[in-house]
Amino acid sequence: MGIETAALAAYAAIAAAAVGATSALYSADTQQNTAEANAEMARRQGNQEKDAAIAQAEKIRKAARAAAGQANASMAAAGVAIGEGTPLRINEQIYKDSEDDAYSTLLTGTRRQQSANDQASFLEAEGSAAATSGYLNAGATLLSAAGTYGKWKASQKGGGE
């Protein structure tokens, strides 16, 4: 009766190890898939940030063209010669300021995109590490069960003879 109980315990340990290894593999796969999905979302968000910055920069430039046109119209209505002297410097300043703002907006969008891409790379590395850890845990579980079974099998050969 003792041998049958020991055999049952050994087989139960093997079954538990198989379940544990399967669980570790499933967990690793789930963590890796989640990390990859989060990385893709981070990249998309970064691309959206850059696209929004490009659109905002264009709005800034369009507003500058409108402001320069309005300034020209106002000065022309007042009888000021357009294209020379003060009116020219005013338009140059309007365009310079708008380009500074547009460039700053584009730079911010590019930096946000890079930050999102860096986050995505980190998430992918995290997923890869989780997968590796899961595979190692599954292997360790199976090796431990094999060791337990080997000890039991050895004790049966030694005790039965």
RADAZI-V129535 format. One record per backbone hydrogen bond with DSSP energy under -0.5 kcal/mol. CO is the residue of the C=O (numbers start at 1). NH is the residue of the N-H. If there is no record, write none. Layout:
BEGIN
<<CO,NH> <CO,NH>>
END
This chain:
BEGIN
<<1,5> <2,6> <3,7> <4,8> <5,9> <6,10> <7,11> <8,12> <9,13> <10,14> <11,15> <12,16> <13,17> <14,18> <15,19> <16,20> <17,21> <18,22> <19,23> <20,24> <21,25> <22,26> <23,27> <24,28> <25,29> <26,30> <27,31> <28,32> <29,33> <30,34> <31,35> <32,36> <33,37> <34,38> <35,39> <36,40> <37,41> <38,42> <39,43> <40,44> <41,45> <42,46> <43,47> <44,48> <45,49> <46,50> <47,51> <48,52> <49,53> <50,54> <51,55> <52,56> <53,57> <54,58> <55,59> <56,60> <57,61> <58,62> <59,63> <60,64> <61,65> <62,66> <63,67> <64,68> <65,69> <66,70> <67,71> <68,72> <69,73> <70,74> <71,75> <72,76> <73,77> <74,78> <75,80> <76,79> <81,84> <84,87> <84,88> <85,89> <86,90> <87,91> <88,92> <89,93> <90,94> <91,95> <92,96> <93,97> <94,98> <95,99> <96,100> <97,101> <98,102> <99,103> <100,104> <101,105> <102,106> <103,107> <104,108> <105,109> <106,110> <107,111> <108,112> <109,113> <110,114> <111,115> <112,116> <113,117> <114,118> <115,119> <116,120> <117,121> <118,122> <119,123> <120,124> <121,125> <122,126> <123,127> <124,128> <125,129> <126,130> <127,131> <128,132> <129,133> <130,134> <131,135> <132,136> <133,137> <134,138> <135,139> <136,140> <137,141> <138,142> <139,143> <140,144> <141,145> <142,146> <143,147> <144,148> <145,149> <146,150> <147,151> <148,152> <149,153> <150,154> <151,155> <152,156> <153,157> <154,158> <155,159> <156,160> <157,161>>
END
